[in-house]
Amino acid sequence: MKFRFLLFILIICVFTIIWIAYLFSVQILDPHNLKDTVNLRLHPSKIIIPAYRGNIYDSKSELLVNSNKYYLLDEAREVTKQQEQITRQTEEEQATKRVELNKHNELQ
């Protein structure tokens, strides 16, 4: 009985020592190159994938919404304001063209 108990304790101690040695090797020695994986997760690549969703038209085939591919990454505010002004001007021009087309279509 005492022999089995000592054998059991010995096996538990051996497995504990093996487990501690494995944890030490993983944490300190890094045999599986886990540091590269951690660095990749902490600092992912900055690849921007454009999401083009298409245009949305109403029942008269007039454009309601379109996808603009515009990204802002650490850019000066002045440039942003200029881009917004350009976008507004183009939207206003498109709106006036639509109004002119509608008037032209109504006259015919």
All heavy atoms as an XYZ file, in Angstrom:
910
protein
N       0.824     -1.187      0.000
C       0.000      0.000      0.000
C       0.870      1.254      0.000
O       0.599      2.185     -0.753
C      -0.916     -0.044      1.228
C      -1.809      1.132      1.352
S      -3.229      0.819      0.345
C      -4.298      2.051      0.927
N       1.885      1.248      0.846
C       2.760      2.401      0.920
C       3.562      2.559     -0.379
O       3.827      3.673     -0.813
C       3.699      2.234      2.116
C       4.422      3.485      2.497
C       5.154      3.289      3.783
C       5.772      4.596      4.221
N       6.525      4.475      5.447
N       3.898      1.452     -1.013
C       4.643      1.494     -2.261
C       3.810      2.149     -3.370
O       4.310      2.969     -4.139
C       5.060      0.068     -2.668
C       5.730      0.023     -4.009
C       7.014      0.511     -4.190
C       5.052     -0.498     -5.105
C       7.618      0.477     -5.436
C       5.646     -0.528     -6.350
C       6.938     -0.048     -6.511
N       2.541      1.815     -3.451
C       1.674      2.408     -4.474
C       1.499      3.903     -4.243
O       1.480      4.671     -5.198
C       0.297      1.733     -4.456
C       0.306      0.399     -5.126
C      -1.105     -0.043     -5.378
N      -1.339     -1.286     -4.661
C      -2.515     -1.823     -4.461
N      -3.591     -1.214     -4.897
N      -2.647     -2.948     -3.820
N       1.361      4.288     -3.016
C       1.209      5.702     -2.700
C       2.470      6.472     -3.092
O       2.383      7.545     -3.694
C       0.907      5.886     -1.210
C       0.711      7.327     -0.823
C      -0.416      8.028     -1.213
C       1.682      7.996     -0.080
C      -0.583      9.351     -0.861
C       1.517      9.313      0.271
C       0.370      9.991     -0.127
N       3.649      5.944     -2.775
C       4.903      6.593     -3.134
C       5.082      6.632     -4.656
O       5.573      7.627     -5.211
C       6.086      5.891     -2.475
C       6.209      6.077     -0.956
C       7.348      5.238     -0.406
C       6.391      7.527     -0.603
N       4.679      5.562     -5.339
C       4.745      5.538     -6.800
C       3.826      6.601     -7.394
O       4.198      7.314     -8.338
C       4.379      4.143     -7.324
C       4.467      3.951     -8.835
C       5.901      4.120     -9.299
C       3.916      2.603     -9.215
N       2.637      6.745     -6.847
C       1.683      7.762     -7.297
C       2.256      9.170     -7.094
O       2.201     10.006     -8.000
C       0.354      7.606     -6.548
C      -0.664      8.638     -6.904
C      -1.300      8.625     -8.133
C      -0.990      9.650     -6.006
C      -2.233      9.584     -8.461
C      -1.913     10.609     -6.325
C      -2.541     10.579     -7.557
N       2.803      9.444     -5.945
C       3.403     10.750     -5.651
C       4.578     11.006     -6.595
O       4.751     12.122     -7.108
C       3.845     10.819     -4.165
C       2.643     10.755     -3.225
C       4.651     12.091     -3.900
C       1.683     11.915     -3.355
N       5.386      9.996     -6.857
C       6.526     10.130     -7.755
C       6.077     10.468     -9.175
O       6.650     11.350     -9.830
C       7.361      8.840     -7.753
C       8.600      8.855     -8.634
C       9.615      9.843     -8.092
C       9.170      7.469     -8.752
N       5.032      9.804     -9.652
C       4.509     10.076    -10.998
C       3.953     11.499    -11.074
O       4.203     12.217    -12.052
C       3.441      9.024    -11.380
C       4.105      7.668    -11.587
C       2.685      9.459    -12.639
C       3.133      6.535    -11.785
N       3.217     11.927    -10.053
C       2.675     13.293    -10.025
C       3.816     14.310    -10.043
O       3.766     15.313    -10.764
C       1.775     13.490     -8.783
C       0.540     12.604     -8.856
C       1.385     14.966     -8.622
C      -0.433     12.980     -9.946
N       4.867     14.076     -9.276
C       6.015     14.991     -9.233
C       6.720     15.049    -10.592
O       7.110     16.127    -11.047
C       7.000     14.559     -8.140
S       6.375     14.871     -6.482
N       6.882     13.893    -11.249
C       7.533     13.875    -12.562
C       6.714     14.668    -13.572
O       7.255     15.491    -14.322
C       7.763     12.415    -13.027
C       8.155     12.362    -14.492
C       8.794     11.739    -12.161
N       5.401     14.438    -13.590
C       4.550     15.193    -14.522
C       4.555     16.687    -14.197
O       4.553     17.516    -15.106
C       3.114     14.653    -14.509
C       2.928     13.418    -15.327
C       2.441     12.255    -14.741
C       3.220     13.407    -16.678
C       2.262     11.115    -15.502
C       3.050     12.264    -17.442
C       2.563     11.112    -16.846
N       4.588     17.039    -12.931
C       4.637     18.448    -12.537
C       5.937     19.093    -12.999
O       5.934     20.212    -13.534
C       4.478     18.582    -11.011
O       3.263     17.944    -10.602
C       4.450     20.040    -10.589
N       7.042     18.403    -12.830
C       8.340     18.930    -13.259
C       8.375     19.078    -14.779
O       8.853     20.092    -15.314
C       9.490     18.042    -12.745
C       9.597     18.195    -11.234
C      10.801     18.392    -13.425
C      10.529     17.206    -10.577
N       7.846     18.099    -15.494
C       7.794     18.185    -16.959
C       6.923     19.368    -17.394
O       7.288     20.119    -18.306
C       7.287     16.861    -17.571
C       8.333     15.763    -17.371
C       6.947     17.034    -19.048
C       7.841     14.386    -17.758
N       5.782     19.544    -16.734
C       4.873     20.643    -17.075
C       5.524     21.998    -16.799
O       5.424     22.916    -17.610
C       3.574     20.490    -16.295
C       2.548     21.530    -16.632
C       2.097     22.529    -15.838
C       1.861     21.691    -17.869
N       1.177     23.285    -16.487
C       1.005     22.791    -17.749
C       1.887     20.992    -19.070
C       0.192     23.223    -18.778
C       1.065     21.419    -20.096
C       0.225     22.519    -19.947
N       6.215     22.125    -15.675
C       6.907     23.378    -15.348
C       8.014     23.652    -16.362
O       8.195     24.790    -16.809
C       7.444     23.332    -13.900
C       6.271     23.405    -12.920
C       8.422     24.482    -13.638
C       6.656     23.170    -11.479
N       8.745     22.624    -16.756
C       9.808     22.799    -17.753
C       9.215     23.230    -19.098
O       9.778     24.094    -19.783
C      10.604     21.504    -17.906
N       8.077     22.671    -19.480
C       7.427     23.055    -20.732
C       6.969     24.513    -20.681
O       7.186     25.282    -21.631
C       6.238     22.131    -21.012
C       5.425     22.572    -22.193
C       5.904     22.421    -23.490
C       4.177     23.174    -22.030
C       5.177     22.850    -24.582
C       3.444     23.609    -23.103
C       3.947     23.441    -24.384
O       3.219     23.880    -25.458
N       6.324     24.900    -19.585
C       5.875     26.285    -19.450
C       7.057     27.255    -19.466
O       6.978     28.335    -20.059
C       5.053     26.469    -18.180
C       3.688     25.776    -18.169
C       3.009     25.987    -16.836
C       2.823     26.268    -19.308
N       8.148     26.889    -18.841
C       9.345     27.723    -18.863
C       9.861     27.888    -20.296
O      10.196     28.985    -20.718
C      10.436     27.114    -17.968
C      11.734     27.856    -18.017
C      11.908     29.010    -17.278
C      12.771     27.412    -18.819
C      13.096     29.709    -17.325
C      13.963     28.102    -18.885
C      14.124     29.255    -18.132
N       9.904     26.781    -21.018
C      10.419     26.861    -22.392
C       9.509     27.704    -23.282
O       9.978     28.452    -24.137
C      10.600     25.463    -22.978
O       9.343     24.875    -23.244
N       8.210     27.614    -23.077
C       7.279     28.401    -23.896
C       7.397     29.890    -23.557
O       7.417     30.735    -24.456
C       5.824     27.909    -23.696
C       4.828     28.889    -24.278
C       5.644     26.552    -24.323
N       7.493     30.213    -22.274
C       7.524     31.611    -21.865
C       8.888     32.265    -22.116
O       8.951     33.392    -22.581
C       7.188     31.726    -20.370
C       5.747     31.424    -20.055
C       4.816     32.500    -20.564
O       5.137     33.675    -20.511
N       3.670     32.100    -21.078
N       9.949     31.585    -21.813
C      11.273     32.193    -21.855
C      12.016     31.873    -23.150
O      12.547     32.767    -23.812
C      12.124     31.738    -20.640
C      11.380     32.002    -19.323
C      13.487     32.404    -20.652
C      11.031     33.451    -19.075
N      12.055     30.631    -23.548
C      12.843     30.231    -24.707
C      12.125     30.445    -26.034
O      12.772     30.581    -27.066
C      13.264     28.768    -24.566
C      14.048     28.435    -23.285
C      14.343     26.952    -23.231
C      15.312     29.250    -23.194
N      10.796     30.441    -26.026
C       9.961     30.689    -27.219
C      10.317     29.767    -28.385
O      10.707     30.223    -29.459
C      10.074     32.149    -27.638
C       8.982     32.562    -28.607
O       7.945     31.888    -28.662
O       9.181     33.566    -29.306
N      10.147     28.447    -28.233
C      10.520     27.535    -29.322
C       9.553     27.566    -30.506
O       9.909     27.172    -31.613
C      10.491     26.163    -28.649
C       9.452     26.303    -27.599
C       9.597     27.718    -27.097
N       8.330     28.029    -30.301
C       7.325     28.010    -31.372
C       7.202     29.364    -32.057
O       6.250     29.593    -32.804
C       5.964     27.599    -30.804
C       5.980     26.291    -30.087
N       6.184     25.094    -30.728
C       5.834     25.989    -28.774
C       6.147     24.108    -29.852
N       5.950     24.634    -28.647
N       8.121     30.288    -31.795
C       8.095     31.638    -32.368
C       6.763     32.339    -32.101
O       6.159     32.942    -32.991
C       8.390     31.618    -33.866
C       9.784     31.152    -34.157
O      10.708     31.399    -33.370
N       9.960     30.463    -35.267
N       6.301     32.253    -30.875
C       5.041     32.887    -30.502
C       5.173     34.404    -30.431
O       4.180     35.113    -30.560
C       4.554     32.340    -29.161
C       4.208     30.857    -29.157
C       3.849     30.405    -27.758
C       3.089     30.557    -30.109
N       6.373     34.906    -30.241
C       6.569     36.351    -30.171
C       6.193     37.009    -31.496
O       5.623     38.099    -31.520
C       8.009     36.668    -29.803
C       8.252     38.125    -29.509
C       9.622     38.333    -28.938
C       9.420     38.629    -27.468
N      10.649     38.908    -26.766
N       6.482     36.347    -32.617
C       6.105     36.893    -33.924
C       4.591     36.982    -34.066
O       4.056     37.961    -34.598
C       6.678     36.029    -35.047
C       8.194     36.034    -35.063
O       8.794     37.010    -34.562
O       8.779     35.058    -35.582
N       3.899     35.963    -33.586
C       2.438     35.958    -33.653
C       1.860     37.061    -32.784
O       0.922     37.760    -33.189
C       1.888     34.598    -33.203
O       2.496     33.573    -33.975
C       0.384     34.533    -33.363
N       2.420     37.240    -31.592
C       1.944     38.297    -30.697
C       2.189     39.663    -31.320
O       1.308     40.536    -31.296
C       2.634     38.176    -29.318
C       2.352     39.395    -28.466
C       2.185     36.924    -28.605
N       3.362     39.877    -31.906
C       3.654     41.162    -32.545
C       2.732     41.424    -33.726
O       2.324     42.566    -33.956
C       5.113     41.218    -32.993
C       6.053     41.422    -31.836
O       5.677     41.958    -30.802
N       7.284     40.980    -31.998
N       2.403     40.394    -34.477
C       1.486     40.564    -35.599
C       0.097     40.962    -35.116
O      -0.567     41.801    -35.724
C       1.408     39.275    -36.419
C       0.511     39.320    -37.643
C       1.048     40.324    -38.653
C       0.429     37.948    -38.268
N      -0.338     40.388    -34.006
C      -1.658     40.743    -33.475
C      -1.670     42.129    -32.849
O      -2.677     42.830    -32.900
C      -2.108     39.708    -32.453
C      -2.483     38.403    -33.090
C      -3.020     37.437    -32.091
N      -3.343     36.175    -32.735
C      -3.821     35.145    -32.094
N      -4.021     35.203    -30.797
N      -4.096     34.036    -32.739
N      -0.566     42.529    -32.238
C      -0.508     43.852    -31.619
C      -0.356     44.957    -32.649
O      -0.847     46.065    -32.468
C       0.652     43.916    -30.621
C       0.484     43.096    -29.344
C       1.736     43.198    -28.488
C      -0.721     43.567    -28.554
N       0.346     44.686    -33.742
C       0.599     45.679    -34.780
C       0.206     45.102    -36.139
O       1.051     44.695    -36.922
C       2.078     46.069    -34.793
C       2.592     46.494    -33.460
N       2.233     47.677    -32.876
C       3.413     45.873    -32.572
C       2.829     47.778    -31.703
N       3.545     46.690    -31.495
N      -1.100     45.065    -36.435
C      -1.521     44.492    -37.714
C      -1.103     45.386    -38.876
O      -0.843     46.574    -38.716
C      -3.042     44.432    -37.582
C      -3.372     45.466    -36.579
C      -2.209     45.544    -35.642
N      -1.047     44.788    -40.041
C      -0.680     45.563    -41.224
C      -1.790     46.557    -41.543
O      -2.961     46.329    -41.234
C      -0.445     44.636    -42.408
O      -1.631     43.953    -42.712
N      -1.433     47.654    -42.169
C      -2.404     48.716    -42.440
C      -2.803     48.711    -43.905
O      -2.625     49.679    -44.630
C      -1.820     50.057    -42.044
C      -1.612     50.175    -40.557
C      -1.131     51.543    -40.167
C      -0.961     51.581    -38.663
N      -0.528     52.880    -38.191
N      -3.346     47.607    -44.342
C      -3.834     47.488    -45.709
C      -5.312     47.854    -45.710
O      -6.103     47.286    -44.965
C      -3.630     46.057    -46.250
C      -2.146     45.713    -46.286
C      -4.262     45.926    -47.623
C      -1.879     44.273    -46.650
N      -5.664     48.803    -46.532
C      -7.056     49.241    -46.610
C      -7.714     48.548    -47.791
O      -7.241     48.636    -48.923
C      -7.147     50.761    -46.771
C      -6.548     51.437    -45.544
C      -8.586     51.191    -46.989
C      -6.443     52.930    -45.674
N      -8.785     47.847    -47.513
C      -9.529     47.160    -48.561
C     -10.741     48.023    -48.902
O     -11.605     48.243    -48.059
C      -9.981     45.766    -48.097
C      -8.756     44.943    -47.721
C     -10.804     45.085    -49.173
C      -9.091     43.631    -47.060
N     -10.813     48.544    -50.117
C     -11.948     49.409    -50.458
C     -13.243     48.605    -50.513
O     -13.287     47.518    -51.072
C     -11.577     49.961    -51.834
C     -10.602     48.993    -52.389
C      -9.876     48.393    -51.230
N     -14.269     49.169    -49.919
C     -15.576     48.511    -49.885
C     -16.515     49.234    -50.847
O     -17.136     50.229    -50.501
C     -16.137     48.518    -48.471
N     -16.597     48.763    -52.062
C     -17.486     49.364    -53.046
C     -18.833     48.666    -52.957
O     -18.939     47.470    -53.214
C     -16.908     49.247    -54.456
C     -17.750     49.939    -55.482
C     -17.752     51.318    -55.558
C     -18.559     49.227    -56.345
C     -18.543     51.977    -56.487
C     -19.343     49.863    -57.272
C     -19.332     51.246    -57.336
O     -20.117     51.891    -58.257
N     -19.848     49.393    -52.579
C     -21.162     48.797    -52.358
C     -22.143     49.054    -53.492
O     -23.232     48.544    -53.508
C     -21.725     49.314    -51.038
C     -20.919     48.800    -49.871
C     -21.489     49.281    -48.569
N     -20.787     48.680    -47.450
C     -19.666     49.137    -46.929
N     -19.100     50.197    -47.446
N     -19.101     48.543    -45.908
N     -21.752     49.897    -54.419
C     -22.623     50.122    -55.564
C     -23.520     51.325    -55.394
O     -23.465     52.049    -54.404
N     -24.356     51.550    -56.372
C     -25.258     52.701    -56.388
C     -26.673     52.251    -56.042
O     -27.073     51.120    -56.321
C     -25.256     53.357    -57.765
C     -23.880     53.864    -58.132
O     -23.110     54.250    -57.276
N     -23.569     53.846    -59.422
N     -27.443     53.192    -55.493
C     -28.853     52.932    -55.187
C     -29.677     53.919    -56.000
O     -29.456     55.133    -55.928
C     -29.145     53.091    -53.684
C     -28.322     52.084    -52.889
C     -30.638     52.917    -53.404
C     -28.451     52.233    -51.399
N     -30.632     53.387    -56.770
C     -31.478     54.202    -57.630
C     -32.925     54.125    -57.153
O     -33.348     53.147    -56.541
C     -31.402     53.718    -59.079
C     -30.019     53.836    -59.678
C     -29.135     52.766    -59.663
C     -29.604     55.021    -60.255
C     -27.870     52.869    -60.203
C     -28.340     55.145    -60.809
C     -27.477     54.069    -60.781
O     -26.232     54.177    -61.309
N     -33.694     55.180    -57.450
C     -35.114     55.133    -57.130
C     -35.879     54.524    -58.298
O     -35.282     54.018    -59.252
C     -35.629     56.519    -56.754
C     -35.592     57.502    -57.910
O     -35.066     57.134    -58.978
O     -36.079     58.627    -57.744
N     -37.200     54.566    -58.215
C     -38.022     53.918    -59.240
C     -37.926     54.611    -60.603
O     -38.234     54.014    -61.626
C     -39.482     53.884    -58.788
O     -39.942     55.209    -58.584
N     -37.471     55.864    -60.619
C     -37.314     56.597    -61.878
C     -35.891     56.524    -62.397
O     -35.497     57.314    -63.248
C     -37.709     58.056    -61.675
C     -39.145     58.247    -61.272
C     -39.438     59.698    -61.010
C     -40.851     59.867    -60.476
N     -41.105     61.255    -60.103
N     -35.119     55.625    -61.868
C     -33.710     55.421    -62.252
C     -32.842     56.643    -61.985
O     -31.897     56.924    -62.704
C     -33.587     55.013    -63.722
O     -34.234     53.789    -63.929
N     -33.180     57.391    -60.945
C     -32.344     58.512    -60.525
C     -31.447     58.053    -59.388
O     -31.878     57.320    -58.499
C     -33.212     59.693    -60.073
C     -34.012     60.326    -61.185
C     -34.816     61.512    -60.703
O     -34.492     62.047    -59.629
O     -35.760     61.886    -61.398
N     -30.234     58.506    -59.420
C     -29.251     58.101    -58.421
C     -29.582     58.735    -57.072
O     -29.702     59.949    -56.950
C     -27.840     58.516    -58.858
C     -26.700     58.116    -57.947
C     -26.548     56.603    -57.902
C     -25.405     58.756    -58.407
N     -29.760     57.889    -56.049
C     -30.003     58.382    -54.698
C     -28.728     58.381    -53.864
O     -28.408     59.354    -53.201
C     -31.057     57.519    -53.998
C     -32.448     57.526    -54.588
C     -33.332     56.557    -53.830
C     -33.022     58.918    -54.538
N     -28.008     57.262    -53.901
C     -26.802     57.101    -53.083
C     -25.755     56.390    -53.912
O     -26.047     55.456    -54.641
C     -27.107     56.255    -51.813
C     -25.862     56.087    -50.970
C     -28.219     56.880    -50.996
N     -24.501     56.851    -53.766
C     -23.402     56.154    -54.426
C     -22.263     55.948    -53.439
O     -22.231     56.547    -52.374
C     -22.930     56.902    -55.673
C     -22.348     58.251    -55.335
O     -22.411     58.707    -54.216
N     -21.807     58.906    -56.332
N     -21.330     55.098    -53.782
C     -20.183     54.808    -52.917
C     -19.030     55.729    -53.272
O     -18.594     55.781    -54.417
C     -19.726     53.357    -53.089
O     -20.709     52.489    -52.611
N     -18.558     56.458    -52.275
C     -17.382     57.303    -52.452
C     -16.194     56.622    -51.804
O     -16.253     56.238    -50.640
C     -17.582     58.674    -51.804
C     -18.618     59.502    -52.525
O     -18.828     59.318    -53.712
N     -19.259     60.394    -51.814
N     -15.120     56.468    -52.558
C     -13.903     55.883    -52.006
C     -13.043     57.029    -51.500
O     -12.307     57.661    -52.252
C     -13.158     55.084    -53.065
C     -13.930     53.879    -53.522
C     -13.148     53.126    -54.559
C     -13.960     51.954    -55.075
N     -13.230     51.202    -56.073
N     -13.169     57.310    -50.217
C     -12.445     58.410    -49.618
C     -11.989     57.978    -48.235
O     -12.790     57.560    -47.409
C     -13.345     59.639    -49.523
C     -12.708     60.806    -48.832
C     -11.698     61.530    -49.444
C     -13.110     61.180    -47.563
C     -11.111     62.598    -48.811
C     -12.523     62.242    -46.923
C     -11.519     62.951    -47.552
O     -10.934     63.997    -46.911
N     -10.697     58.073    -48.005
C     -10.134     57.665    -46.724
C      -9.286     58.793    -46.180
O      -8.626     59.511    -46.927
C      -9.249     56.417    -46.881
C      -9.993     55.251    -47.436
C      -9.903     54.919    -48.784
C     -10.808     54.484    -46.632
C     -10.585     53.852    -49.301
C     -11.505     53.410    -47.147
C     -11.382     53.104    -48.478
O     -12.060     52.047    -48.980
N      -9.275     58.927    -44.885
C      -8.487     59.949    -44.221
C      -7.625     59.287    -43.160
O      -8.141     58.736    -42.194
C      -9.407     60.990    -43.580
C      -8.740     62.091    -42.787
C      -7.874     62.926    -43.721
C      -9.771     62.951    -42.131
N      -6.322     59.321    -43.360
C      -5.392     58.730    -42.404
C      -4.361     59.784    -42.010
O      -3.478     60.123    -42.786
C      -4.677     57.515    -42.991
C      -5.562     56.357    -43.410
C      -4.728     55.294    -44.099
C      -6.253     55.775    -42.203
N      -4.501     60.317    -40.815
C      -3.531     61.271    -40.280
C      -3.234     62.400    -41.269
O      -2.094     62.667    -41.615
C      -2.240     60.563    -39.881
C      -2.483     59.509    -38.827
O      -3.333     59.718    -37.955
O      -1.803     58.496    -38.886
N      -4.255     63.057    -41.698
C      -4.097     64.110    -42.683
C      -4.425     65.450    -42.030
O      -5.152     65.529    -41.051
C      -5.050     63.851    -43.859
C      -4.638     64.562    -45.118
C      -5.438     64.068    -46.292
O      -5.495     62.862    -46.511
O      -6.011     64.920    -46.974
N      -3.905     66.510    -42.574
C      -4.147     67.841    -42.020
C      -5.614     68.229    -42.188
O      -6.280     67.815    -43.134
C      -3.253     68.858    -42.710
N      -6.107     69.052    -41.280
C      -7.514     69.449    -41.333
C      -7.801     70.353    -42.530
O      -8.899     70.353    -43.060
C      -7.899     70.157    -40.044
C      -7.929     69.238    -38.868
C      -8.382     69.938    -37.642
N      -8.335     69.017    -36.511
C      -9.037     69.166    -35.434
N      -9.828     70.191    -35.300
N      -8.942     68.288    -34.457
N      -6.829     71.124    -42.949
C      -7.043     72.004    -44.094
C      -7.327     71.200    -45.354
O      -8.212     71.540    -46.138
C      -5.810     72.884    -44.305
C      -5.542     73.829    -43.157
C      -4.203     74.536    -43.291
O      -3.549     74.371    -44.324
O      -3.846     75.252    -42.354
N      -6.606     70.122    -45.528
C      -6.816     69.263    -46.695
C      -8.208     68.644    -46.623
O      -8.906     68.535    -47.632
C      -5.719     68.179    -46.770
C      -5.991     67.221    -47.907
C      -4.357     68.816    -46.904
N      -8.612     68.260    -45.424
C      -9.939     67.675    -45.247
C     -11.026     68.681    -45.613
O     -11.991     68.348    -46.295
C     -10.124     67.217    -43.788
O      -9.055     66.370    -43.427
C     -11.427     66.490    -43.605
N     -10.865     69.915    -45.170
C     -11.857     70.941    -45.495
C     -11.914     71.186    -47.000
O     -12.993     71.354    -47.571
C     -11.523     72.234    -44.758
C     -11.774     72.149    -43.270
C     -11.405     73.435    -42.566
C     -11.598     73.302    -41.059
N     -11.189     74.529    -40.350
N     -10.762     71.184    -47.654
C     -10.739     71.368    -49.103
C     -11.461     70.219    -49.798
O     -12.234     70.442    -50.739
C      -9.298     71.453    -49.600
C      -8.581     72.710    -49.184
C      -7.103     72.686    -49.554
O      -6.608     71.682    -50.041
N      -6.413     73.795    -49.302
N     -11.220     69.000    -49.338
C     -11.898     67.840    -49.930
C     -13.409     67.944    -49.735
O     -14.190     67.628    -50.642
C     -11.384     66.537    -49.306
C     -10.000     66.153    -49.741
C     -10.000     65.646    -51.176
O     -11.042     65.461    -51.789
N      -8.813     65.425    -51.706
N     -13.847     68.395    -48.554
C     -15.281     68.531    -48.307
C     -15.895     69.582    -49.224
O     -17.003     69.406    -49.739
C     -15.523     68.901    -46.837
C     -15.260     67.771    -45.876
C     -15.405     68.193    -44.426
O     -15.662     69.395    -44.163
O     -15.252     67.325    -43.554
N     -15.185     70.699    -49.436
C     -15.689     71.736    -50.337
C     -15.800     71.221    -51.766
O     -16.796     71.470    -52.447
C     -14.775     72.957    -50.296
C     -14.848     73.728    -48.997
C     -13.839     74.856    -48.930
O     -12.981     74.958    -49.799
N     -13.937     75.679    -47.901
N     -14.807     70.471    -52.205
C     -14.840     69.903    -53.561
C     -16.003     68.932    -53.693
O     -16.737     68.937    -54.684
C     -13.499     69.219    -53.879
C     -12.390     70.273    -54.004
C     -13.600     68.392    -55.156
C     -11.004     69.681    -54.087
N     -16.208     68.104    -52.668
C     -17.305     67.142    -52.691
C     -18.648     67.854    -52.742
O     -19.541     67.473    -53.500
C     -17.236     66.226    -51.454
O     -15.951     65.619    -51.405
C     -18.309     65.156    -51.497
N     -18.810     68.910    -51.938
C     -20.065     69.672    -51.949
C     -20.316     70.311    -53.316
O     -21.439     70.313    -53.811
C     -20.030     70.755    -50.867
C     -20.223     70.225    -49.487
C     -20.365     71.344    -48.474
N     -20.193     70.818    -47.139
C     -19.391     71.324    -46.226
N     -18.681     72.394    -46.489
N     -19.312     70.778    -45.030
N     -19.254     70.863    -53.906
C     -19.406     71.494    -55.214
C     -19.841     70.479    -56.262
O     -20.743     70.750    -57.063
C     -18.091     72.151    -55.644
C     -17.749     73.394    -54.855
C     -16.373     73.929    -55.185
O     -15.634     73.311    -55.935
N     -16.025     75.086    -54.611
N     -19.222     69.294    -56.251
C     -19.609     68.277    -57.232
C     -21.028     67.792    -56.981
O     -21.775     67.542    -57.931
C     -18.631     67.096    -57.216
O     -18.560     66.552    -55.902
C     -17.256     67.510    -57.684
N     -21.424     67.664    -55.709
C     -22.798     67.244    -55.412
C     -23.800     68.300    -55.879
O     -24.859     67.966    -56.424
C     -22.956     66.977    -53.916
C     -22.257     65.727    -53.441
C     -22.309     65.555    -51.932
O     -22.814     66.472    -51.233
O     -21.858     64.507    -51.453
N     -23.467     69.581    -55.671
C     -24.353     70.654    -56.123
C     -24.458     70.662    -57.647
O     -25.536     70.853    -58.198
C     -23.849     71.997    -55.606
C     -24.000     72.175    -54.118
C     -23.318     73.442    -53.603
O     -22.721     74.178    -54.415
O     -23.393     73.674    -52.383
N     -23.329     70.449    -58.311
C     -23.343     70.412    -59.774
C     -24.196     69.244    -60.273
O     -24.971     69.394    -61.228
C     -21.920     70.289    -60.313
C     -21.078     71.534    -60.133
C     -19.620     71.313    -60.496
O     -19.263     70.190    -60.905
O     -18.830     72.269    -60.364
N     -24.074     68.082    -59.629
C     -24.884     66.937    -60.028
C     -26.359     67.216    -59.792
O     -27.214     66.840    -60.598
C     -24.453     65.688    -59.262
C     -23.108     65.148    -59.682
C     -22.682     63.964    -58.836
O     -23.347     63.600    -57.868
N     -21.549     63.362    -59.193
N     -26.678     67.885    -58.690
C     -28.081     68.199    -58.392
C     -28.645     69.162    -59.433
O     -29.787     68.989    -59.899
C     -28.193     68.799    -56.996
N     -27.879     70.166    -59.806
C     -28.375     71.105    -60.821
C     -28.548     70.406    -62.168
O     -29.506     70.685    -62.899
C     -27.424     72.311    -60.975
O     -26.105     71.830    -61.248
C     -27.402     73.168    -59.728
N     -27.651     69.494    -62.501
C     -27.793     68.746    -63.765
C     -29.057     67.894    -63.741
O     -29.773     67.794    -64.737
C     -26.571     67.861    -64.000
C     -25.340     68.631    -64.413
C     -24.160     67.704    -64.633
C     -22.909     68.478    -64.982
N     -21.728     67.603    -65.146
N     -29.344     67.280    -62.568
C     -30.560     66.462    -62.470
C     -31.805     67.322    -62.643
O     -32.771     66.925    -63.306
C     -30.592     65.750    -61.108
C     -29.855     64.453    -61.103
C     -30.133     63.662    -59.835
N     -28.846     63.470    -59.172
C     -28.541     63.802    -57.942
N     -29.445     64.321    -57.161
N     -27.355     63.604    -57.449
N     -31.778     68.507    -62.013
C     -32.935     69.404    -62.139
C     -33.122     69.819    -63.598
O     -34.239     69.833    -64.116
C     -32.746     70.642    -61.221
C     -33.786     71.705    -61.526
C     -32.815     70.218    -59.762
N     -32.029     70.150    -64.276
C     -32.113     70.523    -65.688
C     -32.637     69.376    -66.549
O     -33.452     69.573    -67.448
C     -30.746     70.983    -66.193
C     -30.294     72.300    -65.600
C     -28.861     72.656    -65.996
O     -28.257     71.892    -66.778
O     -28.367     73.689    -65.530
N     -32.167     68.157    -66.261
C     -32.661     67.004    -67.009
C     -34.138     66.765    -66.767
O     -34.893     66.423    -67.686
C     -31.854     65.747    -66.656
C     -30.465     65.648    -67.253
C     -29.724     64.453    -66.683
C     -30.571     65.504    -68.778
N     -34.570     66.924    -65.517
C     -35.990     66.738    -65.213
C     -36.845     67.788    -65.933
O     -37.911     67.475    -66.477
C     -36.230     66.826    -63.700
C     -35.726     65.590    -62.979
O     -35.562     64.537    -63.591
N     -35.488     65.719    -61.688
N     -36.382     69.032    -65.946
C     -37.123     70.075    -66.659
C     -37.193     69.782    -68.150
O     -38.207     69.950    -68.798
C     -36.484     71.439    -66.419
C     -36.692     71.977    -65.035
C     -36.044     73.333    -64.863
C     -36.224     73.866    -63.459
N     -35.541     75.164    -63.268
N     -36.053     69.315    -68.675
C     -35.991     68.983    -70.102
C     -36.939     67.830    -70.427
O     -37.611     67.847    -71.463
C     -34.556     68.643    -70.502
C     -34.399     68.295    -71.951
N     -34.529     69.248    -72.947
C     -34.129     67.117    -72.580
C     -34.354     68.671    -74.104
N     -34.096     67.387    -73.915
N     -36.982     66.816    -69.553
C     -37.866     65.671    -69.755
C     -39.322     66.063    -69.629
O     -40.198     65.524    -70.326
C     -37.533     64.540    -68.776
C     -36.211     63.891    -69.102
O     -35.727     63.969    -70.216
N     -35.614     63.258    -68.103
N     -39.633     67.012    -68.737
C     -41.017     67.449    -68.567
C     -41.504     68.240    -69.774
O     -42.680     68.179    -70.125
C     -41.154     68.301    -67.303
C     -41.017     67.502    -66.027
C     -41.022     68.398    -64.788
O     -41.142     69.637    -64.936
O     -40.886     67.840    -63.684
N     -40.606     68.993    -70.394
C     -40.991     69.772    -71.563
C     -41.280     68.884    -72.757
O     -42.068     69.250    -73.624
C     -39.897     70.785    -71.911
C     -39.662     71.912    -70.904
C     -38.489     72.774    -71.328
C     -40.916     72.750    -70.777
N     -40.683     67.732    -72.828
C     -40.910     66.840    -73.964
C     -42.112     66.046    -73.746
O     -43.060     65.786    -73.765
C     -39.732     65.894    -74.151
C     -38.498     66.622    -74.594
C     -37.323     65.654    -74.750
O     -37.401     64.493    -74.406
N     -36.240     66.162    -75.297
